[in-house]
Each structure stands twice: as C-alpha cells, then as structure tokens.
Amino acid sequence: MSKKDFLKILVSMIAGTLFGLGMIISDMVNPTKVIGFLDITGNWDPSLAFVMGGALAVFTPIYHLVIKKRNTAINGDTFSWTSNTQIDSTLIWGAIIFGAGWGLAGFCPGPAITSLGSGTNIILAFILSMLVGMVHAKQYLLGRFPLPFVGYRKNVCPITK
C-alpha cells in the first residue's frame, strides 16, 4: 500500500469517526428528533438547528482559511469544483424527493449510515431503498431511466459518464 493510499484511508477513517460520533452525540440518528425538527407547525424541536449551526461555525473558517486556498486535498487528490450553477428541474425535483424522504423517514444518508450499526430492520430497509434510489438516479442522469412527473433527462450530464 502506498503512502498516498494509506493517508487517504487514515483521513477517511478520522473524518468518518468524527462525523459518526457527532451524529450520535447530537442525536441526529434519532428519527423522532429529526421529524420534531422538521415539524415547524407542530411540536417543533429547534435543537438540531444548533447542531447545524455548530457544524457551520467549525467548517466555515476552516473552509475559507484552509480548504479554499488549496489546490489539492490532504491526500493529494485534486479538488473538483462544479461549474454548473444552473437551477433546473433536475435540481428542484431531486431536492423535493430528498426532502420528502427525509421528512417521511426522519433520516438522511449520513445519519442513516451512522445508525446502520443498530441493526434494526427499519434502518436496513432505509439503506437498501437509498441504494436503489442512488442507482436509479445515476441511470436517470445518464438519460436511461425516466422519473415520474419528470420523464427522461434531456441533457445528459457529462460529469456522470
């Protein structure tokens, strides 16, 4: 194993561990807590806003002082920033589908993967459904799979080829 590969694995493990611990400590792995945060017209629980605010308070200065000034990541990989800033129907429908899944299940991908260790059937079903959705989304972006209400992707995304 090369030094670059080892460094990539080490940085990934440290970042993943910190992310997972943060998710567990903040209780973002608890669907009831997340749904309580999303229920702004009912019994709203604003505590997750503080979690997100804390994450932004740590990330924002690091981004502007360290990451943005670099051309490569810690492991030597080059950064690849998207040049697509267009708000199109794919972005809007993707956001709606993601938001509906998050609101219905109380999970988004990060906390769901963190909760995978609990071994509950609900988490396993969510992860499996998420993986199926990711495969279908990739096929949609390649112009091979229609989505309800949207149809086939008209302009094939060059990034996903």
C-alpha positions as CSV (number, residue, x, y, z in Angstrom):
1,M,0.0,0.0,0.0
2,S,1.4,3.4,-1.0
3,K,1.8,6.3,1.4
4,K,-0.9,8.2,-0.5
5,D,-3.4,5.3,-0.2
6,F,-2.7,4.9,3.5
7,L,-3.1,8.6,4.1
8,K,-6.4,8.6,2.2
9,I,-7.7,5.7,4.3
10,L,-6.5,7.3,7.6
11,V,-8.1,10.7,6.8
12,S,-11.3,9.0,5.8
13,M,-11.4,7.0,9.0
14,I,-10.7,10.0,11.2
15,A,-13.3,12.2,9.3
16,G,-15.9,9.3,9.3
17,T,-15.4,8.6,13.0
18,L,-15.7,12.3,13.9
19,F,-18.9,12.6,11.8
20,G,-20.4,9.5,13.2
21,L,-19.7,10.5,16.8
22,G,-21.1,13.9,16.1
23,M,-24.3,12.4,14.7
24,I,-24.7,10.1,17.7
25,I,-23.9,12.7,20.4
26,S,-26.2,15.2,18.8
27,D,-29.0,12.6,18.5
28,M,-29.3,13.2,14.7
29,V,-29.6,9.4,14.4
30,N,-32.9,9.5,16.2
31,P,-35.7,9.9,13.6
32,T,-38.2,11.2,16.2
33,K,-35.8,14.1,16.9
34,V,-35.3,14.9,13.2
35,I,-39.0,14.8,12.5
36,G,-39.6,17.0,15.5
37,F,-37.1,19.5,14.0
38,L,-38.9,19.3,10.6
39,D,-42.4,19.8,12.2
40,I,-42.3,23.6,12.4
41,T,-46.1,23.9,12.6
42,G,-46.5,21.4,15.5
43,N,-44.3,20.4,18.4
44,W,-41.1,21.9,16.9
45,D,-37.7,20.9,18.3
46,P,-35.1,23.5,17.4
47,S,-32.2,21.7,18.9
48,L,-30.9,20.3,15.6
49,A,-30.6,23.9,14.3
50,F,-27.9,24.3,17.0
51,V,-26.1,21.2,15.8
52,M,-26.1,22.5,12.2
53,G,-25.0,25.9,13.4
54,G,-22.2,24.4,15.4
55,A,-21.1,22.4,12.4
56,L,-21.1,25.6,10.2
57,A,-19.2,27.5,12.9
58,V,-16.4,25.0,12.8
59,F,-16.4,24.4,9.0
60,T,-16.8,27.9,7.7
61,P,-13.5,29.4,9.0
62,I,-11.6,26.1,8.1
63,Y,-13.1,26.3,4.5
64,H,-12.1,29.9,4.0
65,L,-8.7,29.8,5.7
66,V,-7.5,26.3,4.6
67,I,-9.6,24.4,2.1
68,K,-10.4,27.2,-0.4
69,K,-6.7,28.2,-0.7
70,R,-5.6,24.7,-1.5
71,N,-5.4,23.0,-4.9
72,T,-5.2,19.5,-3.5
73,A,-6.8,17.6,-0.6
74,I,-4.7,16.3,2.3
75,N,-4.2,13.0,0.5
76,G,-3.0,14.7,-2.7
77,D,-6.2,14.4,-4.8
78,T,-7.1,17.5,-6.7
79,F,-10.3,19.3,-5.8
80,S,-13.0,19.2,-8.5
81,W,-15.5,22.1,-8.1
82,T,-18.6,22.0,-10.3
83,S,-19.1,24.8,-12.8
84,N,-22.8,24.0,-13.1
85,T,-24.7,26.7,-11.1
86,Q,-27.9,26.4,-13.1
87,I,-31.1,25.7,-11.1
88,D,-33.0,23.3,-13.3
89,S,-35.9,20.8,-13.0
90,T,-33.5,18.0,-12.1
91,L,-32.2,20.0,-9.1
92,I,-35.7,21.0,-8.0
93,W,-37.1,17.5,-8.3
94,G,-34.1,16.0,-6.6
95,A,-34.5,18.4,-3.7
96,I,-38.2,17.6,-3.4
97,I,-37.6,13.8,-3.5
98,F,-34.7,14.1,-0.9
99,G,-36.8,16.3,1.4
100,A,-39.8,14.0,1.2
101,G,-37.7,11.0,2.0
102,W,-36.0,12.9,4.9
103,G,-39.4,14.1,6.2
104,L,-41.1,10.7,6.0
105,A,-38.3,8.6,7.4
106,G,-36.5,11.1,9.7
107,F,-33.2,10.1,8.1
108,C,-30.9,11.5,5.6
109,P,-27.9,9.4,4.3
110,G,-25.3,10.4,6.8
111,P,-27.3,9.6,10.0
112,A,-28.8,6.5,8.3
113,I,-25.3,5.1,7.7
114,T,-24.3,6.0,11.2
115,S,-27.4,4.2,12.5
116,L,-26.6,1.1,10.5
117,G,-24.7,-0.3,13.5
118,S,-28.0,-0.6,15.4
119,G,-29.0,-3.4,13.0
120,T,-32.7,-2.5,13.1
121,N,-34.9,-3.6,10.2
122,I,-36.1,-0.1,9.6
123,I,-32.5,1.2,9.1
124,L,-31.6,-1.7,6.9
125,A,-34.7,-1.1,4.7
126,F,-33.9,2.6,4.5
127,I,-30.3,2.0,3.4
128,L,-31.4,-0.6,0.9
129,S,-34.0,1.8,-0.5
130,M,-31.5,4.6,-0.6
131,L,-29.0,2.5,-2.6
132,V,-31.8,1.5,-5.0
133,G,-32.6,5.2,-5.4
134,M,-29.0,6.1,-6.0
135,V,-28.7,3.5,-8.8
136,H,-31.9,4.8,-10.3
137,A,-30.7,8.4,-10.0
138,K,-27.5,7.6,-11.8
139,Q,-29.4,5.9,-14.6
140,Y,-31.7,9.0,-14.8
141,L,-28.7,11.3,-15.0
142,L,-27.3,9.2,-17.9
143,G,-30.6,9.5,-19.7
144,R,-31.5,5.8,-19.4
145,F,-34.3,5.9,-16.8
146,P,-37.5,8.0,-16.6
147,L,-38.7,9.5,-13.4
148,P,-42.4,10.1,-12.6
149,F,-43.5,13.7,-13.5
150,V,-40.1,14.4,-14.9
151,G,-39.6,11.9,-17.6
152,Y,-36.2,11.2,-19.2
153,R,-33.3,13.5,-18.7
154,K,-33.0,15.6,-21.8
155,N,-29.4,16.8,-21.4
156,V,-27.1,14.0,-20.3
157,C,-24.8,15.2,-17.5
158,P,-21.1,14.9,-18.7
159,I,-19.9,14.5,-15.1
160,T,-21.6,11.2,-14.6
161,K,-20.3,9.5,-17.7
